[in-house]
Amino acid sequence: MENKHGYCLEDLEPGMTGVFAKTVSEADIVLFSGVSGDTNPVHLDDDFAKQTMFKGRIAHGMLSAGFISTVFGTQIPGPGCIYLSQNLRFKAPVRIGDTVTAQVTVREVIAEKKRVNFDTVCTVAGKVVLDGEASLMVNRRSDLQVSEQAAE
């Protein structure tokens, strides 16, 4: 059986980083709108969006925030981690065709609580579009050994 878990708590230390980048497409915005139910016309209607302070359509802020979740669930800490909290500060809009780069960096490991705190940031062409902090629960190696033994 392949390893379905990412890093264990013991493997993480401050400064470790994971990155994911994606170019936002028209389809991404439309699909996110359908899944989330957020049909705000600033995301979907060119004529409406041109009349706003953004002077055109923008992607949902939570679409970019979702890229942070991608890093957590697939890279660091990786599969098996549990998202506990996230705060976000939206700094600039993301538009169709922009490549969003999400980066998470371990800030603090709290071993006694199985918690890891991260700094999170998304950028477009080097400009910060959102930043924040997140807290995740991460298994100890011994937690995984117990669950594997129970499965046998």
N, C-alpha and C positions, 0 to 999 in steps of 0.2 A: 504494500500500500504506500502511495506517495505521501510525503509530508505535507499536510494541509495547514500547518501552522507557520506563522512568520517568526520574528524574533521573540525570544523569551525575555522576561524582565531582566534576567542576569546579563543578557547580551547588549542591553541598551546603555548608552552613556551620553552625557551632554555633548552637543555638537554634531551628532549623527544626523544625516539629512536624507530626505527622499524627494524626488521631483517627478512631476507628470506635466506634459504639455499637450494642448489640443487646440486646433484652429476651430473657432466657432462658426458653424454654418447656419444657413436659413433653416435647414431641416432640424438642427439641434434646438433652435428656438421654438419652432412649431411643435416638435415632439415634447419638449419640456413643458410648454404651455398646456398640451393635452394631458400629460401625466399629472402635472401639479394643479391644473384647473386655473392657473393664473393667466387670464386672457386680457390683461391690461393692454390697451391699444398702443402704449409706448413701445411694446415689444413686437406688435403684430401689424400695425397700420401705419404705412409710410406717411400718409397725409396728416394723420393725427400727430405722429411723432415729430414731424417737421415744425409743428407749432409749439413744441415744448422747449425747455431750456437746453435740451440735448441736440436739437435741430436735426433729429433723425432717430431711427429705431435703435434701441439698445437691447442687449441680452438681459435676461433675468439675472439679478445679482446672485440668486441661489444656484444658478447653473454653474457659475464660477466657483462658488463655495463647494459644490459637489465634487469639483476636481481635487479639493483638499481631502475629501473622504476617499477618493480613489487612491491617493497616496497612502493613506492610513490602511486601507483594506487590502492593498496589493503589494506594498513595499515595506513601509516602516510604520508601525510595528509589523504590519502584514496580517494575513489571515488569522482569525481567532481573537483579534483585539476587539474591545467593546468601547464604543464612543460614549463618553459620559457628559461632556459639555463642550461648547464652542461659543466664543464671542467673536463677532465680526464687525469691522468698520469698513464701510464701502467708501472708497476714495475717488474713483473715476469710473466712467461707463466703459462697457465692453461692447463692441460692435461686430456685426457679421464680418468675417474675414480676419478678425484679430486672433492671434495665437496667445492663449492664456497659459502661463506657466505657474503651476501650483508647487510651492515648496513648503515642507514641514521640517522643523529642526527640533531635536530633543533639547528641552531647556532644563528639565529636572526629572530625576527618577526618585520616587518615594516608595522604596522597597516594602516597608512595613504595611502599606495600604495597597500594594500592587497597582500603583498609579504612575502614569508618566505624563508630564506636562510638556506641551509643544508650543513653539512659536509657529504661526502659519501666515503665509503671504501668497498672493497671486499678483503676477505682473503681466503687462503687455508691453513688449519692446522696452523692457527695463523700467517701466513706470508702474508703481504700485497701484493696483485697482481695488484691492481689499487686503486687509491684514487682521490679525487677531491672535487668540490663544485657544488651545484645546487641551482637554484632559481625557485620557483613555485608561481603561483597565487592561493590563497585560498579564497573561499567565506566567507563573514561575515554571521552570523546567519540571519541578516535582509535581505540579498540577497536571501537566500533560502525561507524565508517566503513570499517575494514578488513573486517569481517564482511559489510557491505552490498556492498562491491566484489566480494568472493569469491562472493556469491550471484548476481551479474549474469552 
